[in-house]
Amino acid sequence: MKENLAGEIIGVLGILVGAAVSYYFYYKSKREKSPCWAIKSNNLISGFESELPDLQILYKAKNLKNLTISKILFWNDGAETINEKDLETINPLRIISRENIKLLDVKILESNNNSSQITTTFDENNNCINLLFDYLDKNQGCVIQVIHTGLSSNDLCIVGDIKGVLSFNKKGAYPNWIKSITKKISSRKLSNKKTSKFGIISGFIYILLGILNYFFYPLIPKSTFLVTDMDKQVNLIIISAFFILTGLFMLYTGFILSRNENIAPKGLESFNEK
């Protein structure tokens, strides 16, 4: 029975691996425009008025309650070149903020292709930053620093239309449960990079324990309630499934942290710096 099950498992895994490899090469060979962006923010000032009502903080003669510096990474992740003509629409490419959040300043920190001629224009009247470039080939883009009165990365976004593109792909955003994990990690002085390695290694170990447990019974407790073969089989499946599912969860968490830790293409590594 186990031999048949093992054969079925190997067959299913073979199909899944084959499908994953086929999709990978299909994805790599696709020619499409894929504008992507990611954002990291550092809040410097937040709600000090409640504690220090007589203190005033000015930025370019403007009185501030909050001040945040955000780094925005923008690049073309697709194999198809995005040209300047693709930006000629009635909905221009720009950085905007949430309502009541003021943009204060903008600067391009880094570009990995001078020929792209990436420029930003701060439109103070419309409270937006226009983004222009000559062209972007695959993995070409820039890192933009924006100073604003928001509190977090959720206060800014990139909008606009690019011909041949349905939507922008925001990368580096964590699910809420990942955010809670990273928040606990940061409070314990552990980096996401170390945690991702720990999650990946531990995930493989747990999956291996689950497989070994099913085929070799090393973790089945020798207790009196295991009185029949059916009891053994049910408990065997439960324990093995627990280890495998826990391992998959740890692997998934580790890969997400690892992927988002070094998201920037070559030449735009300043985005990864804290």
N, C-alpha and C positions, 0 to 999 in steps of 0.2 A: 504493500500500500504506500509506504513512504517512498519507495523507489519511483512509483508512478507519479506521486505528488512532486517529488524532486524534479523529475523530467518535465512536468508541466510548468513548474516555477521557472526552470532554466529556459524553457521555450518562450514563456511570456516575457522574461527579462530580455531574451534575444530580440524579440519583436520590438520591445520598447527602445532598446539601445539602437537598433537599426532605424527606427522611425526618428529618434533624436538626431542621429548622425545625418540622415537624409534632410531633415528640416534645417540643420545647421548649415549644410552646404547650399541648400536652396536659399536661405536667408542671406548668406554671404554673397551669392551670385545675383541677388535682386538689385536692379538699378532703380533707385527711387530717391527723391529728396526727403530728408528726414531731419528737419530742424529740431534740436533738443536744447533744453535749458535746465539748469539746476541753481539752487540758491542756498547760501549760508549767511547767517546774520549774527551780529554781536551787539547786544543792547548795552549802551554805555550809561544812559540816564533814564530813570523810570520813576515817575510819581514822587519826586523829592519834595514837592510843595507841601504835602501833608505833614512832613517832619520839619522842614525848614521853610516856613512861609515867607521869610524876608530875603531868601536867596533867589537871585536871578541868574539864569544862564543864557547867554546870547550866542547865536551863530549867524554871522553876517548880518548883525544888527537885528536879528529876529529872536524874540523871547521864546524859549523852549521849555516844555514840560518833559518831553521824552526825546531821546536821540539814539538812533541805531545806525550802524554801518553794515551794509549788506554787500556780499560779493555774488554777482550773477555770472554764471558760466553759460555761454551761448555758442553752439557749434552745429555743424552739419554732420550727422551720423550716417547719412546715406551715401551710396556710391554715385548718385546723380548730382551734378553741380547745380548750386543755387546761384543764379545770376542776378545782377542789379535790375534787369527788366522784370524779373519775377516779383519784385517788390512794388511795382507800379500799379497800385490798386487804390481804391477810395478808402481803404482801411489800412493805413500804414503800419509798419512794424514798429512797436514802441513798448516801453516799460511804463506801467501805470501803477497806481496805489489804490488801496481801499479808500472809501469815503472818509473825509476828515484827516487823512494822512497826507502830510505835505512832503514833497520831494525837495531837497535842499541843494544837492550837488551831485555831480557825476564825473567819473574819470575812468578811462580805460587803463587797467593795470597791466594787461598782457595780451599780446596777439601772436599767434604762431605762424602767420604768413603776412608779411608786409604788403605783398601785392594785392591782398584782399581789400586794403584801404578801408578798414572798418572805422566808422566815425559815429559819435553820439552828439545829439543836439538837445540841449535842455530847453524845453518849452515851458517856461514858468507860468505863463497865462493859462495854459491848459493842464498844468501840473502833470506833465508826462515827459519822457525821454525818447526821442526818435532815434532809431537804430538803422544805419545805412552801411552798405558795403558794395564793392565791385563784384565779387563772386566769392563763394565758399565751396571748395572741394571737400572730399571726405575728411573728417576729423579736423577741419580748419574752423577757427572761431576766435573768441576772445573772452577775457575775464573783465567784468565791469564792476566798479565800486560805486555804490549809491548810498548817499547819506540822506536819511529821512527821519520823520517824527513818529514812525511806527514803533512797535515793540518786538516784532518777530518777522520771520521769513514769510509768514502768511499774509503780510501787508502789501507785498509786491507781486506782480506777475507780468509776463510778456504776452501781448495780444497783437492782433493784426492778421493780415492775409498774405500768403505767399502762393503764387500761381503753381498749381500742381500739387499742393499740400492740403490735406484735409484738416489736420490739427497738429499742434506742437506736442512733443513728447517731453513731459516733465520727469526728470530722473533724479534719483537720490532721495526721494520722499519715502519715509518709513510709514508702515501701518501703525496705528495707534498703540498696539501691543508691543511693537518693536520700540516705539518712542519711550514707553514706560520702562522697558528693559535698559535702554541706553541711558535713561535718566538715573536709574539706580547704579549703573556702571560708573557714570561720571562722578557720582557722589562718593564712590569708593576708589577713586583715582585710577581706574582701569581704562585703558584705551579701547576703542572699538576694534582696532586691529588685533590686539591680543585676544579680545573676546571672540572675534570671528574665527581665529585659529583654534581656540579652545572648543568652540561649538562644532566646527567641522571635524576635528579629531575625535571628540567625544561622540559625535553622531555616528561616525564609522564604527567606533568601538561598540556602541549600543546595538547597532544593526547586526554586527558580527556576533555579539552575545545572543541576540534573539535567534539567529540562524543556528548557532551551535547548540543552544538550548533545545530547539525543536528536534534536531537530528540526534543529539547525544544525551539528552536528559540530565545535564549536570546541575540544573537549578530546581528540579522538581522536588518539593519537600516530601520527606518520608514520614508523613503523618497518617493517623488512623482513618481520616475521612476519605483518603484515596483508596477505596475498597474495591473498585471495579476498573476494568480497562477503559470504560467510557469516562469515568471520573478523571483518570489519568490523561486521557486524550483532550478533554475539555480544558483542564487546568494547564496542560502543555501549550495549547493554542493561545490561551489567555495570557500566560506569562511571556511567551515568545512574541505575541502581538504587541504587548506592552513595551518590550525592549525595542522592537523594530519601529513602532510609531514614535516613541520617544526619540530614537536616533534620527528619524526623518525630520522631526520638528527641530532638533538641534542643528542638523545639517542645513535646513532651510534658513534658520535664523543666522547661522554663521555665514552662509553664502550671501544673504542680503547685506549684512554688515560689511563683508569683504568687498562686495560690488560697489557699495556706496562710499567706501572709505577712499578709494582711488578712482574716482569717476572721470576725472579730467583727461582729455587726450594729451598726447605728447606735446610739450611746448606751452601747456596751460596749467602747469602744476601749482602755480601760485594759488589756485582755487582750493587745493587740498590743504594749504598751510593754515594754521589756526592764528 
